[in-house]
Amino acid sequence: DTTVPVIARLATEIPELRGLRNDLGRGVLNAMKAGIAGTSAPYVLISMADGSDEPHVVDPMVALARDGADVVSASRYMRGGRQVGGPPLKRLMSRTAGLTLHWFAGVPTHDPTNNFKLYSRRFLDSVTIESTAGFELALELTVKATIAGWRVAEVPTTWRDRTAGASNFKLRKWLPHYLHWYWVAMRARLSAIGRRRFRWR
């Protein structure tokens, strides 16, 4: 892993920085799970290391978390956010999923599928991760937070497609896993509406 020497060098410049070995196995999901489990900090931020995410939005995300938010999403699809580049089909599906979940399922963020998110430790300690493929983890955690009533917030961000290397995102492989959590959110919303109607009668 060519990131190891980079982290070792940066650790000499940033005393607070430490590398964490992923002993769970290969793949993005295990990397994220190892990171979540490997710290007891009050907040955990997940960001991709390919330069697509904007570092300057981290401070506003932390500010919202300190103000009580348990999930803070960097949002490409809220006012002020945007997405630059990337496969057109992937962009269309991501935007459609995010906006329909926001409008129709009551998910507070416009961009639940973006993995650039900050979570409170108390929220992470309350959930069991069920994701098995990879990048659907952000959607799973956002949907679970919404259903359980945790506070979800968002900040606008600009996501830029990577300019070097190959993405690990495999649409055909991960789409069924995204759809699973999409329908979990939709069913929960419909059930909540049904319960309210029953009480009104």
N, C-alpha and C positions, 0 to 999 in steps of 0.2 A: 504494500500500500504506500504510494508515494506521498501521502499526506503526513505520514509519521515523522519524517525528518523536518517537514515544514512546521509541524506543531512543536517539535523539540526546539527548533530555532526560536520560534515565537515565544516559547515559555521562558527563554532567557531574557526577553524584553518585557514580557507581561507576567509578573509573578503570580497573578491570580489564575492564569491559564494552566490547565492540566489535561493531558491526554487520557482517554478512557478506553481501555481495551474491550472490544466486543467479543465476548466468549459464547454468545448465543448462536452464532452461525452466520453464514453469508447473507447478504441481501439488505435492502433498505429498511424493511420492517424490523429485523433484528438489530440493526444499527440504532433505530429510533427507540426501540424497547430497552436496549442496553443503556442508552443515554438517560432515559426516564428513570430507570432503576438505579443508575449509578450516582445519583445525587440526592441529597436531602434538602436542597435549596427550596425556599418558599415558592419559587417560580421556575418553570422549565420552558425554554424557548426552542422550538424546532425550526431550523432553516436549512435549505439546501446549500451545498458548498460549491455550486457551479457559477456563482455570480449573478443568478437570476433575481435574487431577493435584494431589497434595498436596506442596507444596514441602518440608515438614518431614521427609519420608522420604529426601530427597537425602543428608543426612549419613550415615544408616545404610547407604545404597547405596555411598557412597564408602568407608566403613569396610570393607565386605565386599570391595570391589575392591582396596583396599590390603592386605587379608589374603590376596589371591591369586585372587579370583574374576574371571573374564574376561567374564562376562555376569551382570548383576544385574537381576533383574526386580522391578518393583513389582507385587505380586500381589494381585488382588482375591479370589482363590479359595482362598488358604491360610488357616489359622487366624488370625484377627485382621483379615482383609481383608474388604471388602464392596463392593458396587456399588449406587449409589443412582440410580434413574431410568434413562432410556434405553428404547428400543423393546424390548418383551418378547421378540420373536423373536430379535433381535440378542443380547440378554442370554443367552437359552437356548442359542443356538448357540455363543457364545463360551465359556460355562461348560462345555458338553459337550465342545467341542474341547479345551479346556485340561485338563480332568480326565482324559479318555480318553488324551490324549497322555502325561500324567504317569503314569497307572496302567499303561497297556498298551505305550507306546512308550519308557518310561524317561526321558522328558524331565524334568529335575530340578525345574523350576518348575511350579506349578499354573496359571500364567497366561502361556503363551508368546505369545499374540496381543496382549497389551498393549504398546503402543509406548513406554510410559514405562519405559525401560530404560537402563542404563549399560553401556558396552562398554570393554574395554581396547583401547588402540591396537594392541598386538601381535596381538590376535585380529582386529581389523578389517583390519590389513595382510595377514592370512593368507587372506582370503576375497575372492571376486569376487561382487559383488552382481548377482543375476540377476532380482530383482523388476522388474516392468514396470508395475504398476498403482498401487501406493501403500502402503497400510497393512499389506500382507502382509510388508513388510520385516522387522518384528520377528520374525514366525514363521520366516521364512527364516533369519535369523541365529541364532536360538535352536536350530533344528533342526540347522543346520550345526555349531554349537558342540557340541551333544550328540553327534552322530555322530563328530566328530573328537576327542572326548575333552577338550575345554576345560572348565574348571570353571564351572558355572552355579549361581547362588545366587538367593535371593529374599527380599524383605521385605514384610510386609503393608501394604496401602494401602487407602484408601477412595476410590473413583472416583465422582464426582458428575457427572451429566449437565449439560451447559451450560445456563445459564438465559437466555442471549441469543444471537442470531445463529443461523445454520443450519449444521449439521454437513456436512462434505465427504465423510462416509462413505457410500458407495453399495453396499449389500449385494449387489444383483444383479450389479453390475459386478465386484466384487472377490471374490465367493464362489469362483469357479473357481480363482483364484490362491491363496486360502487352502487349498482342497482339494488343490491340487498339493503344497504343502509338508506338509500333513497326511499324505498318503500316502507321501511321501518318508520321513518319520519312521517310519511304520508298517512300510514295507518294510525299512528298515534294521534295525529291531528284529527282524523275522521272519528276516531273513538272519543276524543275529547268533545267534539261537536255533538256527537250522539248523546253523550252523558248530559250535556247542558240542555239539550232539547228534552230529554226525559225528565229532568228536574223542573222544567218550565211547565210541564203538563200537569 
